[in-house]
């Protein structure tokens, strides 16, 4: 069993060391091999309670992987970090244990198909339930290697997950064959064939990259990075003063032809009634600034609320404040023009525990008011059902107002494009995690959205890293972390829809189908 524990540790380290932005993505192609060997050793051994041993061996792998890659949650809250690491590792372990369960009952040719299928089914599920935390979905591992994955415009990140599993399983089977036959020539040939399995998609990607032509239509954008500390400063500044600060910051790097100024998530952090924003002084300050330029729009994050004076709870998301009644809170983006009423979008993918209390009716009696503070406030937030886009004066430019956490959801972002968005604006506040891999990975994942949708990205972050990303997923300009400033650049406007935008996570859906069918068959069949 000691050997299997060492194999599990090795898998955890390989997966962690593959991860962006510090890692070597090639390690992901062998990351699961030691764990697969450990599972095979246990399954074919004379041990008692094999399932339990596989469970704890796998948990060791996944807790190492999760800990090294997402430890930075600690800067927001130690409790949140421990909870996130423990639960996400547990979910991954259950998925791998299901593979062990199926492997005991079905032939190798079947259960080896089940493994990538059930993993992708898990990742798809993890994108859509209340405890959603897809930070470690496998396809994200290539976010710093965009020259390898230009074909994500067809497959999305699940294409990367499938690629990783095919190579891992192939190498595992090659080692398994060698252990049985001790034939080094066969092992060498099989390993060489899997080098080709890695190389061929990369070659295809390079071909796509060489022949891809970006849109020549562009708009001028200025990104604001006010660099406000959310723990000690942000919520002490009035909205009016913050609006004036944003205007002064914008003036340092704009021209008469600037089309968009974009400020970060909840830049206007002092709560404002969603019904009264157009009549506020902060809106007037920003609108007066915009009116000085012929084609300018101003996009910023705002903290909104809606007050319900009645005693009965008005909505599932409403928060109760005693005699003051009920309140819904919204993390929103607004676009301010020189004449028109503000256009508003309400954030719809919420940070677990901060903006959304999962399974509140069940967990609140057990946990009380404990929340996983991963960055933000602790009041439960309301959402809107569908995506919406911000439209320019001439109706030619439509911006996707993506708020923070939403940018790590591939198929979710395609819904903005389906609504007509022709470039992506990401507004975020990553200051909660300090200068760690958290904000760097978040920026890196935005590159995947650019490739999947073939839309340029303009990213405004409160403390950084603000950046421009082109349609190929290449970062063209950045403003460093923990720096105050304004970054100006040109963003391409692209109205074409990619295959992935049209069909979404089709690979994951096929995986769900295969996983469900094989699992039901395994349950119905006796143990081999």
C-alpha positions as CSV (number, residue, x, y, z in Angstrom):
1,X,0.0,0.0,0.0
2,X,3.0,2.3,0.6
3,X,3.8,2.2,-3.1
4,X,0.3,3.2,-4.0
5,X,0.4,6.1,-1.6
6,X,3.6,7.3,-3.3
7,X,1.9,7.0,-6.7
8,X,-1.0,9.0,-5.5
9,X,1.3,11.8,-4.2
10,X,3.1,11.8,-7.5
11,X,-0.2,12.3,-9.4
12,X,-1.2,15.2,-7.2
13,X,2.2,16.9,-7.7
14,X,2.2,16.3,-11.5
15,X,-1.3,17.8,-11.9
16,X,-0.5,20.8,-9.6
17,X,2.8,21.5,-11.5
18,X,1.0,21.5,-14.8
19,X,-1.4,24.3,-13.8
20,X,-1.2,27.9,-15.0
21,X,0.3,30.3,-14.6
22,X,3.5,28.8,-13.2
23,X,3.2,25.2,-14.5
24,X,4.3,23.1,-17.4
25,X,1.1,22.0,-19.2
26,X,2.8,18.9,-20.7
27,X,2.7,17.3,-17.2
28,X,-1.1,17.1,-17.5
29,X,-0.7,14.4,-20.1
30,X,0.9,12.1,-17.5
31,X,-0.7,13.5,-14.4
32,X,-3.3,10.8,-13.9
33,X,-1.1,7.8,-14.9
34,X,0.4,7.1,-11.4
35,X,-3.1,7.3,-9.8
36,X,-4.4,4.9,-12.5
37,X,-1.6,2.5,-11.7
38,X,-2.3,2.7,-8.0
39,X,-6.0,1.9,-8.6
40,X,-5.1,-1.1,-10.8
41,X,-2.7,-2.3,-8.1
42,X,-5.4,-2.1,-5.4
43,X,-8.2,-3.6,-7.7
44,X,-6.1,-6.6,-8.6
45,X,-4.7,-7.2,-5.1
46,X,-5.9,-9.4,-2.3
47,X,-6.6,-6.4,0.0
48,X,-9.8,-6.2,1.9
49,X,-12.0,-3.1,1.5
50,X,-10.5,-2.2,-1.8
51,X,-13.0,0.5,-2.5
52,X,-12.0,2.3,0.7
53,X,-8.4,2.1,-0.1
54,X,-9.0,3.5,-3.6
55,X,-11.1,6.3,-2.1
56,X,-8.4,7.5,0.3
57,X,-5.6,7.0,-2.3
58,X,-7.5,9.2,-4.8
59,X,-8.4,11.8,-2.1
60,X,-4.7,12.2,-1.4
61,X,-4.0,13.0,-5.1
62,X,-6.8,15.5,-5.3
63,X,-6.2,17.3,-2.0
64,X,-2.6,17.8,-3.1
65,X,-3.7,19.1,-6.5
66,X,-6.3,21.4,-5.1
67,X,-4.1,22.7,-2.3
68,X,-1.2,23.7,-4.4
69,X,-3.3,25.3,-7.1
70,X,-6.0,27.2,-5.1
71,X,-4.4,27.8,-1.7
72,X,-4.7,31.5,-2.3
73,X,-8.3,31.5,-1.2
74,X,-6.7,31.8,2.2
75,X,-6.2,35.5,1.7
76,X,-10.0,35.9,1.6
77,X,-10.8,33.5,4.4
78,X,-9.1,30.5,5.9
79,X,-12.4,28.8,6.5
80,X,-13.4,29.2,2.9
81,X,-10.1,27.8,1.7
82,X,-10.3,24.7,3.8
83,X,-13.9,24.1,2.9
84,X,-13.3,24.6,-0.8
85,X,-10.2,22.3,-0.9
86,X,-11.9,19.6,1.1
87,X,-15.2,19.6,-0.8
88,X,-13.7,19.9,-4.3
89,X,-11.2,17.1,-3.5
90,X,-14.1,15.0,-2.2
91,X,-16.1,15.4,-5.4
92,X,-13.2,14.5,-7.6
93,X,-12.6,11.4,-5.4
94,X,-16.2,10.3,-5.7
95,X,-15.8,10.5,-9.5
96,X,-12.7,8.4,-9.5
97,X,-14.2,5.9,-7.0
98,X,-17.1,5.4,-9.5
99,X,-14.5,4.5,-12.1
100,X,-13.1,1.9,-9.7
101,X,-16.6,0.6,-9.1
102,X,-17.3,0.2,-12.9
103,X,-13.8,-1.3,-13.5
104,X,-14.6,-4.1,-11.1
105,X,-17.6,-5.1,-13.1
106,X,-17.0,-4.4,-16.7
107,X,-14.2,-5.3,-19.3
108,X,-11.3,-2.9,-19.7
109,X,-12.5,-1.7,-23.1
110,X,-15.7,-0.4,-21.5
111,X,-14.5,1.0,-18.2
112,X,-11.6,2.8,-19.8
113,X,-14.2,4.7,-21.9
114,X,-16.2,5.3,-18.8
115,X,-13.4,7.2,-17.0
116,X,-13.1,10.3,-19.3
117,X,-16.9,10.2,-19.8
118,X,-17.7,10.4,-16.1
119,X,-15.0,13.0,-15.5
120,X,-16.4,15.3,-18.2
121,X,-19.9,14.6,-16.8
122,X,-18.6,15.8,-13.4
123,X,-17.0,18.9,-14.9
124,X,-20.2,19.7,-16.8
125,X,-22.3,19.2,-13.6
126,X,-19.7,21.4,-11.7
127,X,-20.4,24.2,-14.1
128,X,-24.1,24.4,-13.3
129,X,-25.0,23.5,-9.7
130,X,-25.1,25.7,-6.6
131,X,-21.6,24.6,-5.4
132,X,-20.1,25.4,-8.8
133,X,-16.3,25.7,-8.7
134,X,-14.9,24.8,-12.1
135,X,-11.5,26.5,-11.5
136,X,-9.7,23.1,-12.0
137,X,-11.6,21.8,-15.0
138,X,-9.0,20.1,-17.1
139,X,-9.3,22.1,-20.3
140,X,-8.2,25.2,-18.3
141,X,-4.7,23.8,-18.0
142,X,-3.7,25.1,-21.5
143,X,-4.7,28.8,-20.9
144,X,-1.0,29.9,-21.1
145,X,-0.4,27.7,-24.2
146,X,-2.9,29.3,-26.6
147,X,-0.9,28.3,-29.6
148,X,-1.7,24.7,-28.8
149,X,-5.5,25.1,-28.6
150,X,-6.8,27.3,-31.4
151,X,-9.2,24.5,-32.1
152,X,-11.1,25.4,-28.9
153,X,-13.2,27.5,-31.2
154,X,-14.8,24.2,-32.2
155,X,-14.6,22.1,-28.9
156,X,-14.3,24.6,-26.0
157,X,-12.3,23.5,-23.0
158,X,-13.9,20.0,-23.0
159,X,-11.8,19.3,-26.1
160,X,-8.8,19.8,-23.9
161,X,-10.1,17.6,-21.2
162,X,-10.8,14.8,-23.7
163,X,-7.3,15.2,-25.1
164,X,-5.7,14.9,-21.7
165,X,-7.6,11.8,-20.8
166,X,-6.9,10.0,-24.1
167,X,-3.2,10.5,-23.7
168,X,-3.2,9.6,-19.9
169,X,-5.1,6.4,-20.6
170,X,-3.0,5.5,-23.5
171,X,0.3,5.9,-21.5
172,X,-1.3,3.9,-18.6
173,X,-2.3,1.1,-20.9
174,X,1.3,1.0,-22.4
175,X,2.8,0.7,-18.9
176,X,0.2,-1.9,-18.0
177,X,1.2,-3.9,-21.1
178,X,4.9,-3.6,-20.2
179,X,4.3,-4.8,-16.7
180,X,2.6,-7.9,-18.2
181,X,5.0,-8.7,-21.0
182,X,8.3,-6.9,-20.1
183,X,8.6,-6.0,-23.8
184,X,10.5,-2.7,-24.0
185,X,10.2,-2.4,-27.8
186,X,6.4,-2.5,-27.6
187,X,6.5,0.0,-24.7
188,X,8.7,2.4,-26.7
189,X,6.4,2.2,-29.8
190,X,3.3,2.8,-27.7
191,X,4.9,5.8,-25.9
192,X,6.1,7.2,-29.3
193,X,2.5,6.9,-30.6
194,X,1.3,9.0,-27.7
195,X,3.8,11.6,-28.4
196,X,2.1,11.9,-31.8
197,X,-1.3,12.2,-30.0
198,X,0.1,15.2,-28.3
199,X,1.8,16.6,-31.3
200,X,-1.0,16.3,-33.9
201,X,-3.5,18.6,-32.2
202,X,-0.7,21.1,-31.6
203,X,0.2,21.0,-35.3
204,X,-3.5,21.5,-36.2
205,X,-3.7,24.5,-33.8
206,X,-0.6,26.1,-35.3
207,X,-2.1,25.7,-38.8
208,X,-5.4,27.4,-37.6
209,X,-3.4,30.1,-36.0
210,X,-1.3,30.8,-39.1
211,X,-4.4,31.1,-41.3
212,X,-6.7,33.0,-38.9
213,X,-7.4,36.6,-39.8
214,X,-8.8,38.9,-37.2
215,X,-11.5,41.4,-37.9
216,X,-10.2,44.7,-39.1
217,X,-13.0,46.8,-37.6
218,X,-11.9,48.2,-34.3
219,X,-13.1,50.5,-31.5
220,X,-10.9,52.5,-29.1
221,X,-11.2,51.5,-25.4
222,X,-9.6,52.8,-22.2
223,X,-9.5,50.5,-19.2
224,X,-9.4,51.9,-15.7
225,X,-7.5,50.4,-12.8
226,X,-8.2,52.5,-9.7
227,X,-6.3,50.1,-7.4
228,X,-8.6,50.4,-4.3
229,X,-8.1,48.1,-1.4
230,X,-11.5,46.4,-0.9
231,X,-10.7,45.5,2.7
232,X,-9.8,48.9,4.1
233,X,-10.8,51.6,1.5
234,X,-13.2,50.7,-1.2
235,X,-16.5,50.7,0.8
236,X,-15.5,53.9,2.6
237,X,-15.5,56.0,-0.5
238,X,-18.9,57.6,-1.6
239,X,-20.2,56.8,-5.0
240,X,-20.0,60.4,-6.0
241,X,-16.4,60.7,-5.0
242,X,-15.6,57.4,-6.7
243,X,-17.3,58.6,-9.9
244,X,-15.1,61.8,-9.8
245,X,-12.0,59.6,-9.2
246,X,-12.8,57.4,-12.2
247,X,-13.3,60.5,-14.4
248,X,-9.9,61.9,-13.4
249,X,-8.2,58.6,-14.0
250,X,-9.9,58.3,-17.4
251,X,-8.6,61.7,-18.5
252,X,-5.0,60.5,-18.2
253,X,-5.4,58.2,-21.2
254,X,-8.2,59.1,-23.6
255,X,-8.6,60.8,-26.9
256,X,-11.5,62.6,-28.7
257,X,-12.1,59.3,-30.6
258,X,-12.3,57.0,-27.5
259,X,-15.4,54.8,-27.8
260,X,-15.5,53.1,-24.5
261,X,-14.2,53.7,-21.0
262,X,-14.5,50.6,-18.8
263,X,-14.2,50.6,-15.0
264,X,-14.0,47.5,-12.7
265,X,-16.6,45.4,-10.9
266,X,-18.5,47.3,-8.1
267,X,-16.4,50.4,-8.7
268,X,-19.5,52.2,-7.3
269,X,-19.6,50.1,-4.2
270,X,-22.0,52.0,-1.9
271,X,-25.4,50.5,-2.5
272,X,-27.8,52.4,-4.8
273,X,-31.4,51.7,-5.5
274,X,-31.7,49.9,-8.9
275,X,-34.8,52.0,-9.7
276,X,-33.1,55.4,-8.9
277,X,-29.6,55.1,-10.4
278,X,-30.4,57.3,-13.4
279,X,-31.3,60.2,-11.0
280,X,-28.2,59.9,-8.8
281,X,-25.3,62.4,-8.6
282,X,-22.7,59.8,-9.5
283,X,-24.6,59.0,-12.7
284,X,-24.7,62.7,-13.5
285,X,-20.9,63.0,-12.9
286,X,-20.2,60.2,-15.3
287,X,-22.7,61.3,-17.9
288,X,-21.4,64.9,-18.0
289,X,-17.9,63.5,-18.7
290,X,-19.2,61.2,-21.5
291,X,-21.2,64.1,-23.1
292,X,-17.9,65.9,-23.8
293,X,-17.0,63.2,-26.4
294,X,-18.9,62.4,-29.5
295,X,-18.8,58.6,-29.4
296,X,-18.1,57.6,-25.8
297,X,-19.8,55.1,-23.6
298,X,-18.8,54.5,-20.0
299,X,-19.2,50.9,-18.5
300,X,-18.7,50.4,-14.8
301,X,-19.6,48.0,-12.0
302,X,-22.3,49.1,-9.5
303,X,-23.7,47.6,-6.3
304,X,-27.5,47.8,-6.5
305,X,-30.3,46.9,-4.2
306,X,-34.1,46.7,-4.4
307,X,-36.1,47.4,-1.2
308,X,-39.4,45.6,-0.4
309,X,-41.2,47.1,2.6
310,X,-43.7,44.2,3.1
311,X,-43.4,41.6,5.8
312,X,-43.6,38.5,3.6
313,X,-40.5,37.3,1.8
314,X,-40.8,38.7,-1.8
315,X,-38.2,36.5,-3.5
316,X,-36.0,33.4,-2.9
317,X,-32.9,35.6,-2.9
318,X,-34.2,38.4,-0.6
319,X,-32.4,39.2,2.6
320,X,-34.2,40.3,5.8
321,X,-33.1,43.3,7.8
322,X,-35.7,43.5,10.6
323,X,-37.8,46.6,10.7
324,X,-36.2,47.8,7.5
325,X,-37.9,45.0,5.6
326,X,-36.5,42.8,2.7
327,X,-33.8,43.6,0.3
328,X,-32.5,42.1,-3.0
329,X,-28.9,42.9,-3.8
330,X,-27.4,42.9,-7.2
331,X,-23.8,42.9,-8.5
332,X,-24.4,44.8,-11.7
333,X,-22.8,46.5,-14.7
334,X,-24.1,49.6,-16.3
335,X,-23.4,51.5,-19.5
336,X,-23.8,55.2,-19.4
337,X,-24.2,57.2,-22.6
338,X,-24.6,61.0,-23.1
339,X,-28.4,60.9,-23.6
340,X,-29.9,57.5,-23.3
341,X,-31.0,55.9,-20.0
342,X,-28.4,53.5,-18.5
343,X,-28.3,50.0,-19.8
344,X,-28.0,47.4,-16.9
345,X,-26.9,43.8,-16.6
346,X,-27.1,41.9,-13.4
347,X,-24.4,39.3,-12.6
348,X,-25.8,35.8,-12.9
349,X,-22.9,33.4,-12.1
350,X,-22.4,34.0,-8.4
351,X,-19.4,33.2,-6.2
352,X,-20.3,30.3,-3.9
353,X,-20.9,31.4,-0.3
354,X,-20.4,35.1,-1.0
355,X,-23.1,36.0,-3.4
356,X,-25.0,32.7,-3.2
357,X,-25.7,30.5,-0.2
358,X,-26.0,27.0,-1.7
359,X,-28.9,24.9,-0.5
360,X,-29.7,27.6,2.0
361,X,-32.8,25.9,3.5
362,X,-30.7,22.8,4.3
363,X,-27.4,24.3,5.3
364,X,-28.4,27.5,7.1
365,X,-29.8,25.6,10.1
366,X,-26.5,23.6,10.3
367,X,-24.0,26.4,9.5
368,X,-25.8,29.5,10.6
369,X,-24.5,32.6,8.9
370,X,-21.1,31.1,8.0
371,X,-20.2,31.9,4.3
372,X,-17.3,31.0,2.1
373,X,-15.8,34.4,1.6
374,X,-14.1,33.9,-1.8
375,X,-14.2,37.6,-2.6
376,X,-17.0,40.1,-2.1
377,X,-19.7,40.6,0.5
378,X,-21.8,38.1,2.5
379,X,-25.3,39.0,1.4
380,X,-27.1,36.7,-0.9
381,X,-27.4,38.2,-4.4
382,X,-30.1,38.0,-7.0
383,X,-29.5,37.3,-10.7
384,X,-31.2,37.7,-14.1
385,X,-32.3,34.7,-16.1
386,X,-30.8,35.6,-19.5
387,X,-27.7,37.4,-20.7
388,X,-27.9,40.9,-22.1
389,X,-25.5,43.1,-24.1
390,X,-24.8,46.8,-24.1
391,X,-25.4,48.5,-27.5
392,X,-23.6,51.6,-28.8
393,X,-25.2,54.7,-30.2
394,X,-25.1,53.5,-33.8
395,X,-26.2,50.0,-32.9
396,X,-23.0,48.6,-34.5
397,X,-21.1,47.7,-31.4
398,X,-22.6,45.3,-28.8
399,X,-20.6,44.6,-25.7
400,X,-20.8,41.5,-23.4
401,X,-20.7,42.9,-19.8
402,X,-19.1,39.9,-18.1
403,X,-18.7,40.3,-14.4
404,X,-15.8,38.7,-12.7
405,X,-16.4,35.0,-11.9
406,X,-18.7,34.6,-15.0
407,X,-15.6,34.7,-17.2
408,X,-14.5,31.2,-16.3
409,X,-17.7,29.7,-17.7
410,X,-17.3,28.9,-21.4
411,X,-20.8,28.0,-22.6
412,X,-22.2,30.8,-20.3
413,X,-20.1,33.4,-22.1
414,X,-21.4,32.1,-25.5
415,X,-24.9,33.3,-24.5
416,X,-23.7,36.9,-24.7
417,X,-22.5,36.2,-28.3
418,X,-25.8,34.6,-29.1
419,X,-27.3,37.9,-28.1
420,X,-25.1,39.7,-30.6
421,X,-22.0,40.7,-28.6
422,X,-19.1,41.4,-30.8
423,X,-16.5,42.0,-28.1
424,X,-16.1,40.9,-24.5
425,X,-15.7,43.4,-21.6
426,X,-14.7,41.7,-18.4
427,X,-15.0,43.8,-15.2
428,X,-13.6,42.2,-12.1
429,X,-12.1,42.8,-8.6
430,X,-9.4,40.2,-7.8
431,X,-7.9,42.1,-4.9
432,X,-9.4,39.7,-2.4
433,X,-6.7,37.2,-3.2
434,X,-3.7,39.5,-2.9
435,X,-0.8,39.1,-5.4
436,X,-1.1,35.4,-5.8
437,X,-1.9,32.9,-8.6
438,X,-5.6,33.6,-8.1
439,X,-5.7,36.8,-10.1
440,X,-3.1,35.5,-12.6
441,X,-5.1,32.4,-13.3
442,X,-8.3,34.4,-13.6
443,X,-6.7,36.6,-16.3
444,X,-5.3,33.5,-18.0
445,X,-8.7,31.8,-18.3
446,X,-10.0,34.9,-20.1
447,X,-7.7,33.9,-23.0
448,X,-9.8,30.7,-23.4
449,X,-13.0,32.7,-23.8
450,X,-11.4,34.8,-26.6
451,X,-10.5,31.7,-28.6
452,X,-13.8,29.9,-28.0
453,X,-15.8,32.9,-29.2
454,X,-13.2,34.6,-31.4
455,X,-14.0,37.8,-29.7
456,X,-11.4,40.3,-28.3
457,X,-11.4,40.9,-24.6
458,X,-11.1,44.2,-22.7
459,X,-10.5,43.4,-19.1
460,X,-10.7,46.1,-16.3
461,X,-9.6,44.9,-12.9
462,X,-9.7,47.0,-9.7
463,X,-6.1,46.2,-8.7
464,X,-5.1,44.4,-11.8
465,X,-4.2,42.7,-14.0
466,X,-6.2,44.9,-16.6
467,X,-5.5,43.7,-20.1
468,X,-6.4,43.6,-23.8
469,X,-6.6,40.1,-25.4
470,X,-7.1,39.6,-29.1
471,X,-9.2,37.0,-30.9
472,X,-6.4,34.5,-30.9
473,X,-6.2,34.6,-27.1
474,X,-2.9,36.6,-27.1
475,X,-2.5,39.2,-24.4
476,X,-1.5,42.4,-26.2
477,X,-1.3,44.9,-23.4
478,X,-1.4,44.8,-19.6
479,X,-1.4,47.1,-16.6
480,X,0.5,45.5,-13.8
481,X,-1.0,44.2,-10.6
482,X,-1.2,46.8,-7.7
483,X,-0.7,49.7,-10.1
484,X,-3.1,52.6,-10.5
485,X,-3.6,53.8,-14.1
486,X,-5.6,53.8,-17.4
487,X,-4.7,51.5,-20.3
488,X,-5.8,52.5,-23.8
489,X,-6.0,50.2,-26.8
490,X,-7.9,49.2,-29.9
491,X,-10.4,46.2,-29.7
492,X,-11.5,44.3,-32.8
493,X,-15.2,43.9,-33.5
494,X,-16.2,40.5,-34.8
495,X,-19.8,39.5,-35.6
496,X,-19.0,35.9,-36.7
497,X,-20.1,32.9,-34.5
498,X,-17.8,30.0,-33.9
499,X,-18.8,26.3,-34.0
500,X,-18.5,26.3,-30.2
501,X,-20.8,29.3,-29.8
502,X,-23.4,27.5,-31.9
503,X,-23.1,24.0,-30.2
504,X,-21.6,24.7,-26.8
505,X,-20.3,21.9,-24.6
506,X,-21.4,19.1,-27.0
507,X,-18.4,16.9,-26.0
508,X,-19.5,17.1,-22.3
509,X,-23.1,16.2,-23.3
510,X,-21.9,13.1,-25.1
511,X,-19.8,12.3,-22.0
512,X,-22.8,12.5,-19.8
513,X,-24.7,10.1,-22.1
514,X,-21.9,7.5,-22.2
515,X,-21.2,7.8,-18.5
516,X,-24.9,7.3,-17.6
517,X,-25.3,4.3,-19.8
518,X,-22.2,2.5,-18.7
519,X,-22.8,3.2,-15.0
520,X,-26.3,1.8,-15.2
521,X,-25.0,-1.3,-17.0
522,X,-22.3,-1.7,-14.4
523,X,-24.9,-1.5,-11.6
524,X,-27.0,-4.1,-13.3
525,X,-24.1,-6.5,-13.9
526,X,-22.5,-8.7,-11.3
527,X,-18.9,-8.0,-10.1
528,X,-16.3,-9.7,-12.3
